[in-house]
Amino acid sequence: MRLFKKRRKRRIETTTPPVPVLQTERLVLRSFDENDAVDVYAYAHSNQVGPMAGWAPHASIEDSRKTIRMFIDGGEVWAMVEKKSGRVIGSIGLHKDTVRSIGGAKELGYALGETHWGQGYAAEASQEVLRYGFEELAAPIIGVSHFPTNGQSKRVIEKLGFSYEGTIRHAQQLPDDSITDIVCYSLLKSEYEEQKK
Ligand SMILES: CC(C)(COP(=O)(O)OP(=O)(O)OC[C@H]1O[C@@H](n2cnc3c(N)ncnc32)[C@H](O)[C@@H]1OP(=O)(O)O)[C@@H](O)C(=O)NCCC(=O)NCCS
């Protein structure tokens, strides 16, 4: 008889599972990797990109590395890799909804480097992420929002068939300390299925 039980080493899971690889016609959506920092910095240092999405332009490659680590730890954000160049041209995320408390509700977000604007990449990536959210994660609803001044994101949201649901006034404080409203939209799983037909 053993007097003392051998103490089992308890394994503490600290890592979130990575996002799955998704494909569209022109893009591969995959987990970020620390080696993506140069590509991320190339678009994220611009003052035209981050401020439209609520984050400050990256001041250094180290900023990009920190953001990438945060994306990897969160397990909610894909790197948008352009197939023809093999470069990371932006990011797209499906986050836990911060407004709704019902289970499984998600929130879409995206950002793309300026040199790739106007080619329909954000909508192409979003369509695949919406498919993943509704069909594989069984999200009952997916929300998305933009600042009132962001006409570009508004157009993407319209093209994706979201419904406008309202504007939250004085909703978010920006890195420059100004306060902005956010314009909110959503798509129900039933609406997504109807659109697919
Ligand atoms: C919003 C964003 C992701 C749109 O991506 P995209 O792939 O360029 O989207 P689209 O190609 O569908 O273009 C959307 C609209 O942007 C505008 N647009 C296109 N090219 C543009 C350019 N070079 N400069 C300014 N606006 C442009 C057009 O109004 C276009 O609408 P249209 O297709 O009806 O003409 C991208 O502009 C971006 O990353 N912006 C900065 C970050 C951001 O705003 N993130 C979203 C936060 S809610």
The ligand as a Gaussian input file, in Angstrom:
#p B3LYP/6-31G(d) Opt

LIG

0 1
 C      -13.579000      50.055000     -43.896000
 C      -12.619000      49.262000     -44.767000
 C      -12.296000      47.934000     -44.068000
 C      -13.298000      48.982000     -46.104000
 O      -12.578000      48.005000     -46.791000
 P      -12.596000      47.865000     -48.408000
 O      -12.190000      46.484000     -48.727000
 O      -11.807000      48.982000     -49.009000
 O      -14.129000      48.073000     -48.743000
 P      -14.752000      48.246000     -50.202000
 O      -13.762000      47.915000     -51.272000
 O      -16.031000      47.489000     -50.160000
 O      -15.055000      49.790000     -50.259000
 C      -15.996000      50.360000     -49.369000
 C      -16.165000      51.841000     -49.695000
 O      -14.970000      52.532000     -49.384000
 C      -14.833000      53.683000     -50.273000
 N      -13.521000      53.614000     -50.880000
 C      -13.045000      52.699000     -51.723000
 N      -11.764000      52.960000     -52.017000
 C      -11.426000      54.046000     -51.332000
 C      -10.241000      54.800000     -51.225000
 N       -9.129000      54.443000     -51.865000
 N      -10.249000      55.877000     -50.416000
 C      -11.345000      56.215000     -49.728000
 N      -12.507000      55.525000     -49.805000
 C      -12.547000      54.472000     -50.600000
 C      -15.951000      53.574000     -51.290000
 O      -16.989000      54.446000     -50.869000
 C      -16.401000      52.152000     -51.157000
 O      -17.785000      51.999000     -51.441000
 P      -18.252000      51.511000     -52.906000
 O      -17.733000      50.121000     -53.084000
 O      -19.714000      51.588000     -52.852000
 O      -17.628000      52.456000     -53.882000
 C      -11.305000      50.027000     -45.019000
 O      -11.635000      51.266000     -45.587000
 C      -10.506000      50.244000     -43.747000
 O       -9.789000      49.360000     -43.295000
 N      -10.606000      51.450000     -43.138000
 C       -9.825000      51.772000     -41.948000
 C      -10.201000      50.921000     -40.731000
 C      -11.695000      50.873000     -40.526000
 O      -12.416000      51.823000     -40.799000
 N      -12.175000      49.732000     -40.018000
 C      -13.587000      49.543000     -39.751000
 C      -13.954000      50.107000     -38.444000
 S      -15.718000      50.052000     -38.207000

